[in-house]
Amino acid sequence: MLFRFNINLADSDKGVYVTLELRVDRHQSETDEYMLARVLAYSIEYQPYLKMGPGLSLGEEPSVTLMSDDGRSLLWVDIGLPTPERLQRSIRISERVIIYAHRGTTTVDALSEQFAGKNVEFVVLDPTFLSELAANIKRQNTWDITIAGGTIYVVGEGFAFDDAPVRSTLNPTY
């Protein structure tokens, strides 16, 4: 099912102010919360040339990616709990890896010990925040997303929700 998101992004933490037009194809086995975690990860990590991946339909691809002009992976963003093999592969391929947990801290707890010392960053989104957003999505969405002081504010037609995603870096080298 295809969803459209017209997002007015105001990220005062990074000095980014853009309008994003996303067409997101939700795979039939993908939950609304998972799809929204992809949209939010894209918005939070936004920079020019960032690309939204295909979601669950092509399991080998990241959810969000940034490639250099010479084809190197600069950023690999996954949603949920990747297998240790997938995470190891993304660490090997990309300069920076971020895992967005959309079901609470289980992802961080499960992987942080095994990958201590690697350049992996975890961002934990509040599952209640994602559920509230999911209850309000439509096929065509116009949202204002503001990021300030690490808190993300999402305002749409008839709703306003916020979350302060928890970030943790196993090896902060960037």
DRENDREN-957739 format. One record per residue: residue in three letters; x, y, z of N, C-alpha, C in turn. Coordinates in steps of 0.1 Angstrom, whole numbers, plus 5000, padded with zeros to 4 digits. Example, Ala and Ser with C-alpha at 12.3 -4.5 7.8 and 13.67 -1.06 7.14 Angstrom:
<nodes>
ALA513249435078512349555078513249675078
SER512849785071513749895071512950005079
</nodes>
This chain:
<nodes>
MET500849885000500050005000500950125000
LEU500650224991501450344990500950454999
PHE501850515007501550635015502350745010
ARG501750865011502450985008502651075021
PHE503851125022504051215034504651345029
ASN503951455030504551585028504951645041
ILE506251655043506751685057507451825056
ASN507051915064507752035067508752015078
LEU509951995075510951955085511752075090
ALA511652105103512452205109513352145120
ASP514552125117515452055127516452165131
SER516152235142516952335148518252285153
ASP518252155157519552095162520652095151
LYS520252075139521152065128521052185118
GLY520152275120519952385111519452345098
VAL518552245098517952195085516452235085
TYR516152305074514752345072514352315058
VAL513652205055513252165042511852105042
THR511352095030510052025027510451895021
LEU509951785026510251655021508951595015
GLU509051535004507951464998508351324997
LEU507751235005508051095006506951015001
ARG507250914992506250814988506750684994
VAL506050635003506450515011505550395008
ASP506150295002505350174999505450085011
ARG504350055018504349975029504149825025
HIS505049745028504949595024503849545033
GLN503149435027501949385034502349325048
SER503549285050503949225063504549325072
GLU504549455068505149565076504049625084
THR504249655096503349725105503349875102
ASP502249945106502250085105503450145113
GLU503650095125504750145134506050135127
TYR506350015121507649995114507750095103
MET506750115095506750215084507050355089
LEU506350385100506550525106507950545111
ALA508450435117509850445122510850475110
ARG510550415098511350445086511150595083
VAL509950645083509750785079510350875089
LEU510250845102510950935112512450925112
ALA512950805109514450785108514950875097
TYR514250865085514650955074514551105078
SER513551145084513451285088514451325098
ILE514751245108515751275119517151275113
GLU517451185104518751175098518951255085
TYR517951335082517951395068519151475066
GLN519651455054520751545048520551525033
PRO521151615025520951595010521451455005
TYR520851404996521151274989520751154998
LEU520151175009519651065017518550985009
LYS518550855010517550785002516850685012
MET515450685009514650585016514750455010
GLY514950345017515050215012513750155010
PRO513650035005512349975001511649905013
GLY512149915025511449855036511649705036
LEU510649635040510749485041510849415028
SER510449475017510349405004511649354999
LEU512749425002514149384998514949375011
GLY514949265017515549245030517049275032
GLU517749285020519249305021519549455021
GLU518549545018518849685017518549755030
PRO519249865034518949935046517650015044
SER517050045055515850125055516050265050
VAL517150325054517650455049519150445046
THR519550515036520950505032521450635026
LEU522750655027523450765021524750715015
MET524850735002525950684994526850804990
SER528150774989529050874984529050874968
ASP529650974962529750984948530450864942
ASP531350804949532150694944531550554948
GLY530350564954529650434957529850374970
ARG530550444979530750394993529550425001
SER529150345011528050365020528550455031
LEU527950565032528350665043527450645055
LEU526150605053525150585063524250465060
TRP524050385070523150265069522250275081
VAL520950285078519950295089519050175088
ASP518950095099518049985100516950015110
ILE515849945109514749955118514549825125
GLY514349825138514049705145515249625150
LEU515249495150516249415155516949335144
PRO517949385138518649315127519349195133
THR519549095125520248975129521749015131
PRO522448945140523848985142524648975129
GLU524348885120524948875107524749005098
ARG523449045098523149165091523849285097
LEU523849295110524449415116525949415113
GLN526649295114528049285111528349325097
ARG527449285088527649315073527449475072
SER526549535078526349675077527549755083
ILE528149705094529349765100530449755090
ARG530549645083531649625074531549715061
ILE530249735057530049805045530049955047
SER529450005058529150145059530050215070
GLU530250335067531050415077530350445090
ARG529050455089528150485100526950395100
VAL526550335111525450255112524550295124
ILE523250315121522250355131521150255131
ILE520750205143519650115144518550185152
TYR517350205145516250265152515350155158
ALA515250155171514450055178512950115179
HIS512050035173510650085173509750005183
ARG510349915191509649835200510249845214
GLY510849955217511449975230512949945230
THR513549915242514949895244515449755241
THR514549665237514949525235516049525225
THR516049605214517049605204518449635210
VAL518449745218519749795224520249685233
ASP519449635242519849535251520349405244
ALA519749365234520149245227521449255219
LEU521749375214522849385205524049465211
SER523849545222524949635226526149555232
GLU525949445239527049375244527849305233
GLN527149245223527749175212528549275203
PHE528149395202528749485193529449605200
ALA529849585212530549695220531849725212
GLY532149845211533449885205533249905190
LYS532149885184531849905170531150045168
ASN531250095157530550225154529150205151
VAL528350175161526950155160526250245169
GLU525250315164524450405172523050345173
PHE522450355185521050305186520150425190
VAL518950435184518050535187516750465190
VAL516250485202515050415207513850515206
LEU512950475198511650555197510650495206
ASP509850575212508850535222507750455214
PRO507450325217506450255210505050325211
THR504750385223503450455224503350575214
PHE504450645213504450755203504150705189
LEU504850595185504550535172503150485170
SER502550425181501150375181500250495179
GLU500550605186499650725185499750775170
LEU500950785165501050835151500350735141
ALA500450605144499850505135498350515135
ALA497750555146496350565147495850685139
ASN496750775134496350895127496850905113
ILE497550795108498050805094496850785084
LYS497150845073496150835061497050795049
ARG496450775038497150745026497950865022
GLN497450995024498151115021498251195034
ASN499451225038499751295051500551415049
THR500151525056500851645057501251665071
TRP502551665074503051675087504051795089
ASP504051855100505151945104505951865115
ILE507151845112508051775121509151875125
THR509151905138510151995144511051915153
ILE512351935152513351865161514051975168
ALA514051975182514652075190515152015203
GLY516352035206516851985219516751825220
GLY516851765208516651615208515251565209
THR514351645210512951605210512351625196
ILE511551525192510851535179509351565181
TYR508851665175507451705176506851675162
VAL505751605162505051575149503551625150
VAL503251715141501951785141501251755128
GLY500051695128499351665116497951715118
GLU497051675108495651715109494951655121
GLY494751735131493951695143494851625153
PHE496151625152496951565163498251635164
ALA498851615176500251655179500851565189
PHE501951505186502651415195504151445195
ASP504751405206506251425207506951315214
ASP508151295211509051195216510451245218
ALA511151205228512551235230513351105228
PRO513651065215514350945213515650935221
VAL515850815227517050795234518150745225
ARG519250815225520450775216521550725225
SER522150615220523350565226524250515216
THR525550545217526550505208527550415215
LEU527750305209528750205215530150255215
ASN530450325204531850365202531750505195
PRO531650615203531450745197532650795190
THR532850765177534050815170533650915160
TYR532350955158531951045148531151155154
</nodes>
